[in-house]
Amino acid sequence: TIYDNRVYDSKGTAHPEVEIQFGPNIKDWPKMTALTDDLIIKVVSEIHDPVTTTDELIPSGETSSFRSNPLGLAEFTLSRKDPAYVGRAKAVRALEETREAGGCPCSGDTELSDEIKAVIEDIKKAFPDMDAKKTAVGSTIYAVKPGDGSAREQAASCQKVLGGWANIAKGYATKRYRSNLINWGMLPFLIPAGDLPFKNGDFLFFPGIRKAVEEKADVIKGYTVDGDTLKEFEVTLGELTDDEREIILKGCLINYNRK
């Protein structure tokens, strides 16, 4: 496995003495951070089809030449279903990049900087101990039942490299797609049937999300940030093994396997 410009063997041991020669369209995976204590995610796509296939999440065919270029391939994510998704996700990713560089996500100069500033201020009214510099900001998609079809892991990895932290669904079409979400450090949220407590474009806040994963909480409380009001709703994570929980906590399977 190649990660962080180093070669790792099957046991996760790095071999810095091995020189890596990359072709022009072979790119390394971007670094992925561990799950933070609290989490802010923005809904950047809302799909109400009964089932969403992996081919709709990341199309095959014309994308094959980008299989070794994670960010290049991610540009095609949901291109047949929601062409605006990539731009929305990348705008949110820029907020997280500002945070990871040591700043508040609201201190950037992107279009979303003012919006996230207002969101953080509204959250802190109810959760004054929330530290914006230590709270990851990412994106999520809602789909009724995503992941039907092939076991293509890029259906999940492309969301991750664009800053995805979760999927929210009524159910998952295949166990493999759900496993791929977990292996890429994404929360496989399940939400009860009925009207959604959020819409595309809303920011959601999950206080204590790391603790909830660690302690195997049956129900997780989230909040839709609606003006200066936080509207509570509940999600679950379904069954998770101890290893799967650790993978999510560490940010992805690559981080889990690193020594």
C-alpha positions as CSV (number, residue, x, y, z in Angstrom):
1,T,0.0,0.0,0.0
2,I,1.2,3.5,-0.8
3,Y,0.2,6.3,1.5
4,D,1.7,9.6,2.5
5,N,4.4,8.9,-0.2
6,R,5.6,5.8,1.7
7,V,5.3,2.1,1.0
8,Y,3.6,-0.1,3.7
9,D,3.6,-3.8,3.8
10,S,0.6,-6.0,4.7
11,K,1.4,-5.6,8.4
12,G,1.3,-1.8,8.2
13,T,5.0,-1.3,8.6
14,A,6.5,1.6,6.6
15,H,9.5,1.1,4.3
16,P,11.0,4.5,3.7
17,E,14.0,2.9,1.8
18,V,11.7,2.0,-1.1
19,E,11.7,4.7,-3.7
20,I,8.3,5.3,-5.3
21,Q,8.1,6.3,-9.0
22,F,4.7,7.9,-9.8
23,G,3.4,8.2,-13.4
24,P,1.9,11.5,-14.4
25,N,-1.7,10.4,-13.5
26,I,-0.8,8.4,-10.3
27,K,-1.4,10.5,-7.2
28,D,-1.2,9.7,-3.5
29,W,-4.2,9.7,-1.2
30,P,-4.7,13.0,0.7
31,K,-4.2,12.8,4.4
32,M,-7.3,11.9,6.4
33,T,-7.9,13.1,10.0
34,A,-9.3,11.2,12.9
35,L,-12.9,11.8,14.1
36,T,-13.1,14.8,16.3
37,D,-15.1,15.1,19.5
38,D,-17.8,17.1,17.8
39,L,-18.7,17.3,14.1
40,I,-20.4,19.8,11.8
41,I,-21.5,18.5,8.4
42,K,-23.3,20.2,5.6
43,V,-25.9,18.3,3.4
44,V,-24.6,18.8,-0.1
45,S,-26.9,16.3,-2.0
46,E,-30.4,15.0,-1.4
47,I,-31.5,12.0,-3.4
48,H,-35.0,10.6,-3.1
49,D,-34.9,7.7,-5.6
50,P,-35.9,4.4,-4.0
51,V,-32.4,3.1,-4.7
52,T,-29.1,4.8,-5.7
53,T,-26.5,2.6,-7.4
54,T,-22.8,2.7,-7.1
55,D,-22.6,3.6,-10.8
56,E,-24.7,6.7,-10.0
57,L,-22.4,7.6,-7.1
58,I,-19.3,7.2,-9.3
59,P,-19.8,6.3,-13.0
60,S,-17.7,3.7,-14.7
61,G,-16.4,3.9,-18.3
62,E,-14.9,7.3,-18.9
63,T,-13.6,7.5,-15.3
64,S,-11.3,4.4,-15.7
65,S,-8.2,6.4,-16.6
66,F,-8.4,8.2,-13.2
67,R,-8.5,5.0,-11.0
68,S,-5.0,5.9,-9.6
69,N,-5.8,9.5,-9.1
70,P,-8.2,9.9,-6.1
71,L,-8.9,13.6,-6.5
72,G,-9.1,13.4,-10.3
73,L,-11.6,10.5,-10.1
74,A,-13.6,12.4,-7.4
75,E,-14.4,15.1,-9.9
76,F,-16.9,12.6,-11.5
77,T,-18.8,11.9,-8.2
78,L,-22.6,12.0,-8.7
79,S,-22.0,13.6,-12.1
80,R,-25.0,11.7,-13.6
81,K,-27.2,12.3,-10.6
82,D,-26.3,15.7,-9.1
83,P,-23.8,17.6,-11.2
84,A,-23.6,20.4,-8.6
85,Y,-22.4,18.0,-5.8
86,V,-18.7,18.2,-6.4
87,G,-18.6,22.0,-6.3
88,R,-20.7,22.0,-3.1
89,A,-18.5,19.3,-1.4
90,K,-15.2,21.1,-2.4
91,A,-16.5,24.4,-0.9
92,V,-17.1,22.6,2.4
93,R,-13.7,20.8,2.2
94,A,-12.0,24.2,2.0
95,L,-13.5,25.1,5.4
96,E,-12.0,21.9,6.9
97,E,-8.6,22.6,5.3
98,T,-8.6,26.0,7.0
99,R,-9.3,24.3,10.3
100,E,-6.6,21.6,9.8
101,A,-4.1,24.4,9.1
102,G,-4.8,25.7,12.6
103,G,-7.5,28.3,12.0
104,C,-11.2,28.6,12.6
105,P,-13.1,27.4,9.6
106,C,-14.8,30.8,9.5
107,S,-11.5,32.6,9.0
108,G,-11.1,31.6,5.4
109,D,-12.0,33.6,2.4
110,T,-14.4,31.2,0.7
111,E,-18.0,31.9,0.0
112,L,-19.0,29.6,2.9
113,S,-16.8,31.4,5.5
114,D,-19.5,33.8,6.6
115,E,-22.1,31.1,6.6
116,I,-20.1,28.8,8.8
117,K,-19.3,31.7,11.1
118,A,-23.0,32.2,11.7
119,V,-23.5,28.5,12.2
120,I,-20.8,28.3,14.8
121,E,-22.2,31.2,16.6
122,D,-25.6,29.6,16.7
123,I,-24.2,26.3,17.9
124,K,-22.2,27.9,20.7
125,K,-25.3,29.5,22.1
126,A,-26.5,26.0,23.0
127,F,-23.1,24.3,23.3
128,P,-20.7,27.0,24.6
129,D,-17.9,24.6,25.1
130,M,-17.7,23.6,21.5
131,D,-14.3,24.5,20.1
132,A,-14.5,25.4,16.4
133,K,-10.8,24.8,15.9
134,K,-11.2,21.2,17.1
135,T,-14.5,20.4,15.4
136,A,-14.2,18.9,12.0
137,V,-16.3,20.3,9.2
138,G,-17.4,18.0,6.4
139,S,-20.1,17.1,4.0
140,T,-22.8,14.4,3.7
141,I,-25.3,13.1,1.3
142,Y,-28.8,11.9,2.0
143,A,-30.1,9.0,-0.1
144,V,-33.0,6.7,0.6
145,K,-31.0,3.5,0.0
146,P,-27.5,4.0,-1.6
147,G,-25.0,1.5,-2.7
148,D,-26.8,-1.0,-5.0
149,G,-24.8,-2.8,-7.7
150,S,-21.1,-3.4,-7.8
151,A,-18.8,-3.4,-4.8
152,R,-16.8,-0.5,-6.2
153,E,-15.1,1.1,-3.2
154,Q,-14.6,4.4,-5.2
155,A,-18.3,5.1,-4.6
156,A,-17.3,5.8,-1.0
157,S,-13.7,6.9,-1.4
158,C,-14.6,9.7,-3.8
159,Q,-16.9,11.2,-1.3
160,K,-14.2,11.0,1.4
161,V,-11.5,12.8,-0.5
162,L,-14.0,15.5,-1.3
163,G,-14.4,16.0,2.5
164,G,-17.3,13.6,3.2
165,W,-17.8,12.5,6.8
166,A,-21.0,10.6,6.6
167,N,-23.9,9.2,4.6
168,I,-27.5,9.5,5.9
169,A,-29.9,6.9,4.7
170,K,-33.1,5.0,5.5
171,G,-31.1,1.9,4.7
172,Y,-28.1,0.7,2.7
173,A,-28.6,-1.3,-0.4
174,T,-25.6,-3.6,0.1
175,K,-23.5,-4.6,3.1
176,R,-20.4,-4.0,0.9
177,Y,-21.2,-0.3,0.3
178,R,-21.8,0.3,4.0
179,S,-18.5,-1.4,4.7
180,N,-16.7,0.8,2.2
181,L,-18.1,3.9,3.9
182,I,-16.7,2.6,7.2
183,N,-13.4,1.7,5.7
184,W,-13.1,5.3,4.5
185,G,-13.9,6.7,7.9
186,M,-17.4,7.8,7.1
187,L,-20.3,7.5,9.5
188,P,-23.1,5.2,8.0
189,F,-26.0,7.0,9.7
190,L,-29.4,5.6,9.6
191,I,-32.5,7.8,10.0
192,P,-36.0,6.7,10.7
193,A,-38.7,6.7,8.0
194,G,-40.7,9.8,7.7
195,D,-40.1,13.4,6.9
196,L,-36.5,14.5,7.0
197,P,-35.5,17.0,9.7
198,F,-33.1,18.7,7.2
199,K,-32.8,19.7,3.6
200,N,-30.1,20.0,1.0
201,G,-27.8,22.9,2.1
202,D,-28.5,22.6,5.8
203,F,-25.7,22.4,8.4
204,L,-26.0,19.6,10.9
205,F,-24.2,19.4,14.3
206,F,-23.3,16.2,16.1
207,P,-22.0,17.0,19.6
208,G,-20.0,14.2,21.3
209,I,-19.9,12.1,18.2
210,R,-16.6,10.6,19.0
211,K,-17.8,9.5,22.5
212,A,-20.9,8.1,21.0
213,V,-18.9,5.9,18.6
214,E,-16.5,4.9,21.4
215,E,-19.3,4.0,23.9
216,K,-21.5,2.2,21.3
217,A,-24.4,4.6,21.8
218,D,-27.7,3.1,20.6
219,V,-29.0,6.5,19.5
220,I,-27.1,9.6,18.4
221,K,-28.5,13.1,18.7
222,G,-28.0,15.5,15.9
223,Y,-29.1,19.1,15.4
224,T,-30.2,21.0,12.3
225,V,-28.9,24.5,12.5
226,D,-31.9,26.6,11.4
227,G,-31.1,30.3,11.9
228,D,-30.5,30.7,15.6
229,T,-32.5,27.5,16.4
230,L,-31.1,24.0,16.8
231,K,-33.7,21.4,15.8
232,E,-32.9,18.0,17.4
233,F,-33.2,14.7,15.6
234,E,-32.0,11.2,16.1
235,V,-29.9,8.8,14.0
236,T,-28.3,5.4,14.6
237,L,-25.2,3.7,13.3
238,G,-26.5,0.1,13.1
239,E,-24.3,-2.8,14.1
240,L,-20.6,-2.1,14.2
241,T,-17.7,-4.4,15.2
242,D,-15.0,-3.1,17.5
243,D,-12.6,-2.9,14.6
244,E,-15.1,-0.9,12.5
245,R,-15.6,1.6,15.3
246,E,-11.8,2.0,15.6
247,I,-11.5,2.5,11.8
248,I,-14.1,5.3,12.0
249,L,-12.4,6.9,15.1
250,K,-9.0,6.9,13.3
251,G,-10.4,8.4,10.1
252,C,-10.1,5.5,7.7
253,L,-8.7,2.0,7.3
254,I,-5.4,3.3,6.0
255,N,-4.9,5.2,9.3
256,Y,-6.0,2.1,11.2
257,N,-3.4,0.0,9.6
258,R,-0.6,2.5,10.0
259,K,2.0,1.7,12.6
